Amino acid sequence: MKRSASFFFLALAGFICGAAVGLINTAFVPNCGEDCSSERLANGMQWGLALLIIFPVVGAFLFRKIGNGYKQAIGISAILSITTLMSASAAYGYGLHHRYWKSAWQFELPNPDFSSMVIATKPVGATLSGTRIKVQIKAWERCALSFARCDEQLPTVDAICFGSKGVVLIDEADWSAFARIQDEDLKGLDGEALAGAPLDMRLCASSPR
């Protein structure tokens, strides 16, 4: 009975750990729009089912070395969970560095029409320009802004974000979710920032309505 309970505990810990890994992995899924939640669920289930099997298998091997009991099951679950989550977090950090780092961004986007750099402080919804397709800008994703359309009834700003694969429209209501990064603005030939770059996200503050 004790052995069965230990394996059940390991399987449960594996499933929970796998679900957490799945959530971390889907942090880099771009343009999922309304399918974001289903992709996260599918990825979490896949990892959960995989670790539901792996944890008990590893536990069965270690039980032969250290004995089988509740304390051993808890210890093995903790070690495997910490190791797995640390590895997933390290992969997440590498992906964040590789995908959004300043040098990679500047190589990707030398476009003078999109010269003002910002970074999203939380996930933000946007629309692909010229379509009704909804996309999601990830937290800590860099975007380069063009000029704001302040003369429209519902002002928007054109932006190219690192994961957007095209120009997106960001509504004025969401501008406060971004922070300016003036040091990363596209520079002119003289090394100075291009004229007209906003100092903050009040893009229409000086424009008449």
PLY file of the C-alpha trace (Angstrom):
ply
format ascii 1.0
element vertex 209
property float x
property float y
property float z
element edge 208
property int vertex1
property int vertex2
end_header
0.00 0.00 0.00
2.83 2.35 0.91
4.58 1.59 -2.38
1.43 2.34 -4.40
0.90 5.61 -2.53
4.50 6.63 -3.21
4.14 6.03 -6.93
0.82 7.89 -6.99
2.47 10.86 -5.25
5.33 10.85 -7.77
2.89 10.70 -10.71
0.85 13.59 -9.29
3.99 15.68 -8.70
5.16 14.90 -12.24
1.87 16.00 -13.77
1.81 19.28 -11.84
5.45 19.97 -12.69
4.80 19.17 -16.36
1.87 21.57 -16.48
4.11 24.32 -15.09
6.80 23.55 -17.70
4.14 23.73 -20.41
3.12 27.22 -19.28
6.74 28.36 -19.38
7.29 26.90 -22.86
4.28 28.67 -24.36
5.50 32.08 -23.23
7.18 32.40 -26.65
4.25 31.42 -28.87
3.66 34.46 -31.15
0.46 35.42 -32.95
-1.67 32.79 -31.25
-4.51 35.28 -30.82
-7.67 33.61 -29.52
-5.91 30.21 -29.64
-3.40 31.14 -26.91
-5.30 29.40 -24.12
-5.81 26.19 -26.13
-2.12 26.06 -27.09
-1.08 26.51 -23.47
-3.53 23.80 -22.37
-2.30 21.35 -25.03
1.36 21.99 -24.23
0.74 21.72 -20.50
-1.12 18.43 -20.96
1.67 16.98 -23.12
4.35 17.84 -20.58
2.12 16.79 -17.70
1.48 13.34 -19.18
5.17 12.90 -20.04
6.39 13.72 -16.53
3.52 11.73 -15.01
5.32 8.70 -16.45
8.93 9.85 -16.03
8.74 10.73 -12.32
7.53 7.26 -11.21
10.06 5.54 -13.51
12.93 7.53 -12.01
11.44 6.99 -8.56
11.33 3.22 -9.05
15.05 3.22 -9.83
15.92 5.42 -6.84
13.69 3.46 -4.45
16.03 0.50 -4.95
18.93 2.63 -3.73
17.38 4.60 -0.85
14.32 2.60 0.10
10.61 3.17 -0.44
8.65 5.45 1.85
6.75 8.72 2.06
9.85 10.73 2.93
11.76 9.25 0.02
8.87 9.95 -2.37
8.65 13.57 -1.21
12.42 14.01 -1.50
12.57 12.51 -4.99
9.59 14.59 -6.14
11.18 17.77 -4.80
14.54 17.08 -6.46
13.00 16.16 -9.81
10.62 19.14 -9.75
13.34 21.64 -8.86
15.67 20.24 -11.51
12.98 20.27 -14.18
11.70 23.77 -13.39
15.22 25.21 -13.16
16.01 23.74 -16.58
12.79 25.14 -18.04
13.48 28.55 -16.51
17.02 28.53 -17.90
15.64 27.76 -21.35
13.10 30.57 -20.87
15.89 32.99 -19.94
17.95 31.98 -22.95
14.94 32.42 -25.21
14.26 35.87 -23.73
17.88 36.88 -24.30
18.03 35.46 -27.82
14.62 36.71 -28.93
14.40 40.15 -27.39
17.98 41.24 -26.71
19.04 44.65 -27.96
21.68 43.47 -30.46
19.29 40.94 -32.03
16.56 43.54 -32.31
18.78 46.19 -33.93
19.97 43.63 -36.47
16.37 42.68 -37.21
14.82 46.11 -37.66
16.84 49.02 -39.17
13.64 50.83 -40.24
13.56 54.66 -39.89
9.74 54.69 -39.99
9.72 52.72 -36.73
12.35 54.42 -34.63
10.96 54.74 -31.09
11.66 51.70 -28.95
9.29 50.55 -26.21
8.88 47.42 -24.12
5.63 45.82 -22.97
5.31 45.57 -19.20
2.42 43.08 -19.48
0.65 41.09 -22.23
-1.23 43.40 -24.61
-3.67 42.66 -27.40
-3.13 44.23 -30.83
-4.46 43.94 -34.38
-2.47 43.18 -37.52
-2.59 46.26 -39.72
-5.11 46.00 -42.54
-6.82 42.95 -41.02
-9.01 41.98 -38.10
-6.55 39.37 -36.91
-5.83 39.67 -33.20
-2.33 39.03 -31.89
-0.81 39.16 -28.45
2.29 41.15 -27.56
4.13 39.30 -24.82
5.28 40.83 -21.57
8.85 42.18 -21.96
8.60 42.08 -25.74
10.21 45.00 -27.52
8.30 47.02 -30.10
9.34 49.87 -32.40
6.72 52.59 -32.83
5.86 54.69 -35.84
3.76 57.86 -35.64
0.54 57.78 -33.64
-2.76 58.30 -35.45
-4.08 60.95 -33.06
-6.68 62.39 -35.46
-8.79 59.22 -35.41
-11.79 58.78 -33.15
-9.99 55.89 -31.45
-6.27 56.73 -31.70
-3.83 53.95 -32.49
-0.12 53.68 -33.13
1.60 51.50 -35.72
4.25 49.22 -34.27
6.52 46.39 -35.26
7.05 43.99 -32.38
9.67 41.29 -32.31
7.16 38.46 -32.50
4.42 40.14 -34.52
5.68 39.28 -38.05
4.23 42.51 -39.41
2.86 45.91 -38.48
0.33 45.88 -35.65
-2.06 48.55 -34.39
-2.01 49.26 -30.66
-5.01 51.09 -29.20
-4.50 54.21 -27.10
-6.08 52.46 -24.11
-3.11 50.06 -24.07
-0.30 52.58 -24.46
0.21 52.81 -20.71
1.23 49.13 -20.71
4.46 50.08 -22.52
7.59 51.81 -21.29
9.93 53.86 -23.46
13.53 52.73 -23.94
15.12 55.88 -25.37
18.64 54.43 -25.28
17.57 51.84 -27.86
15.84 54.25 -30.27
17.02 54.01 -33.87
19.77 56.60 -34.34
20.52 58.81 -37.35
23.82 58.95 -39.21
25.09 61.47 -36.66
24.45 59.03 -33.83
21.62 61.14 -32.43
17.99 60.09 -31.97
15.69 60.90 -34.88
13.58 64.05 -34.56
10.06 63.71 -33.18
10.73 60.75 -30.90
8.29 60.84 -27.94
9.70 61.05 -24.43
6.98 58.86 -22.93
3.81 57.00 -23.95
1.57 60.07 -23.98
1.81 59.99 -27.76
-1.16 62.30 -28.40
-0.66 64.68 -25.46
0.19 67.66 -27.69
-2.20 66.80 -30.53
-5.61 68.49 -30.83
-8.65 66.20 -30.65
0 1
1 2
2 3
3 4
4 5
5 6
6 7
7 8
8 9
9 10
10 11
11 12
12 13
13 14
14 15
15 16
16 17
17 18
18 19
19 20
20 21
21 22
22 23
23 24
24 25
25 26
26 27
27 28
28 29
29 30
30 31
31 32
32 33
33 34
34 35
35 36
36 37
37 38
38 39
39 40
40 41
41 42
42 43
43 44
44 45
45 46
46 47
47 48
48 49
49 50
50 51
51 52
52 53
53 54
54 55
55 56
56 57
57 58
58 59
59 60
60 61
61 62
62 63
63 64
64 65
65 66
66 67
67 68
68 69
69 70
70 71
71 72
72 73
73 74
74 75
75 76
76 77
77 78
78 79
79 80
80 81
81 82
82 83
83 84
84 85
85 86
86 87
87 88
88 89
89 90
90 91
91 92
92 93
93 94
94 95
95 96
96 97
97 98
98 99
99 100
100 101
101 102
102 103
103 104
104 105
105 106
106 107
107 108
108 109
109 110
110 111
111 112
112 113
113 114
114 115
115 116
116 117
117 118
118 119
119 120
120 121
121 122
122 123
123 124
124 125
125 126
126 127
127 128
128 129
129 130
130 131
131 132
132 133
133 134
134 135
135 136
136 137
137 138
138 139
139 140
140 141
141 142
142 143
143 144
144 145
145 146
146 147
147 148
148 149
149 150
150 151
151 152
152 153
153 154
154 155
155 156
156 157
157 158
158 159
159 160
160 161
161 162
162 163
163 164
164 165
165 166
166 167
167 168
168 169
169 170
170 171
171 172
172 173
173 174
174 175
175 176
176 177
177 178
178 179
179 180
180 181
181 182
182 183
183 184
184 185
185 186
186 187
187 188
188 189
189 190
190 191
191 192
192 193
193 194
194 195
195 196
196 197
197 198
198 199
199 200
200 201
201 202
202 203
203 204
204 205
205 206
206 207
207 208
